[in-house]
Amino acid sequence: MWWTPKLASNRERFEALALTLRDLLTPQWLKTQQTYDRENPKLVYYLSMEFLLGRSLVNYISHPQTPVNPSNHPTSLPQR
């Protein structure tokens, strides 16, 4: 069944956005991993108790050069 943004619930809109961003980010993640495998760099790991995935998502999609910037689309997600 086909849905239009007007018929979609907030959850369905979120899932559509999340899947779209995953599809856009995956090639870059793979390229990064291939570079790490090829170059074998030293890595530093940092664990933060303040890691906010939601904030990272908002920062990514609100960046003007992001291919999926909701502010550029008339069917953007509702604003809080």
QUIURQUI-V528921 format. One record per helix or strand of 3 or more residues. SS is the DSSP state (H for helix, E for strand). FROM is the first residue (numbers start at 1). LEN is the number of residues. Records with the same first field share a line. If there is no record, write none. Layout:
# QUIURQUI-V528921
SS: FROM-LEN ; FROM-LEN
This chain:
# QUIURQUI-V528921
H: 10-30 ; 53-10 ; 70-3
